[in-house]
Amino acid sequence: MSALNPACLSRRAHQARVSLRPPGLSSHRQRRRLRTTAVQPATAIPKVIGIGPPPEPPVPVSSQYDDRFARKRKQLDLLQKGQSIRPNPARPASALQKRFWQEVSLRETADGFQVMLDSRPVRTAAKNVLLIPHNKHQLAAAIALEWDLLVSSQQALKQHYIPLTSLTNRALEIHVADEQGNSRLRQDLIRTALRYLETDTLLCWAPETNMHDPAEKQNGSLRDRQMQIAQPIITFLAQHVWPGVELKPILGTDSIIPEKQPQMTTEVIRGWLSGLPAWELAGLERGVLASKSLLVATRLLVEWSSEFSHLREASSGQARFGIEEAAEAASVEVRWQTGMWGEVEDTHDVEREDMRRQLGSLILLVHGS
């Protein structure tokens, strides 16, 4: 039997399938029309030709700066309106909603200045009279101004209304504890300050290469800027305040785990903090909490405290280290980031001014005539 031709087999299979189809069904599939509307050709619109000059470009009603200024003005008006409202002394809702004093003045006594509310002196939380040393007349005047701006006795219970009074009370609290031989409060403050040294803002330098840095570094990298700000402060402290100590960056070039300072450096700083007077220790605490840096707070303290006037004479050729310099050293990275990406309104600007306010209170506390 001869082999079958493949082409012949394929033709026979096709004829068999055709014979099995129902009658009336063609070999091609029937197509159904899905649309029901008649097809209409598009109507071309003649070209529109404008007559006259082109219209002026749209002009915004107000810029973002105008909106921001108007919003700030509205907030200021509301604030002034709230401050102008005085509780009615004839019908107070409570005793704390009225101001029981009329005038605020300073009285100089043999022990120091007293802030007088009419004829009654301001007292501390321990019911002791708030006494300001004779050489701190500016501090006494600022505290008197705080109390003169209060509109009710209830505000005197909140520390953010009387920050200088609270800070002075803190210094007197440390002074009383030292006189009583209670070293626990001082040791707690020293322990807190040394804890900030382990993560000091001035010593936290960014890596040398950062993926978020701009491609064109006109003014150098963030690390270069941090080193430029930190080196003069570190040099001053190592030469005049803590001679011979080694202050090294707490972050490596490619690490995020902080490294501890040498043991000798920690012990020298601990001994220096233990010998600070009560007023200087209270001011240093405020500066450390505001700047998150023990080094920045120490540099500002030494610059303005009457206890370290001999150090200022030894470094008379250097420029003064004030509030602006301390705030700049404590916020290098924040200003770098806001310079690249912009600042958040009512956040970065408020934090910037609040830091300056707290650093200024340090100067008022330790500065003497």
HELIX and SHEET records of a PDB file:
HELIX    1   1 PRO A    6  LEU A   20  1                                  15    
HELIX    2   2 GLN A   64  SER A   84  1                                  21    
HELIX    3   3 ALA A   95  GLN A   97  5                                   3    
HELIX    4   4 HIS A  137  LEU A  149  1                                  13    
HELIX    5   5 GLN A  154  LEU A  157  5                                   4    
HELIX    6   6 PRO A  163  GLU A  179  1                                  17    
HELIX    7   7 ARG A  184  GLU A  198  1                                  15    
HELIX    8   8 THR A  201  LEU A  203  5                                   3    
HELIX    9   9 LEU A  222  PHE A  236  1                                  15    
HELIX   10  10 LEU A  237  VAL A  241  3                                   5    
HELIX   11  11 GLN A  263  SER A  274  1                                  12    
HELIX   12  12 ALA A  278  SER A  291  1                                  14    
HELIX   13  13 LEU A  294  TRP A  304  1                                  11    
HELIX   14  14 SER A  306  PHE A  308  5                                   3    
HELIX   15  15 SER A  309  ALA A  314  1                                   6    
HELIX   16  16 ILE A  323  ALA A  330  1                                   8    
HELIX   17  17 VAL A  332  TRP A  341  1                                  10    
HELIX   18  18 HIS A  348  VAL A  366  1                                  19    
SHEET    1   A 3 VAL A 104  GLU A 108  0                                        
SHEET    2   A 3 PHE A 113  LEU A 117 -1                                        
SHEET    3   A 3 ARG A 120  PRO A 121 -1                                        
SHEET    1   B 3 VAL A 104  GLU A 108  0                                        
SHEET    2   B 3 PHE A 113  LEU A 117 -1                                        
SHEET    3   B 3 LEU A 131  ILE A 132 -1                                        
END                                                                             
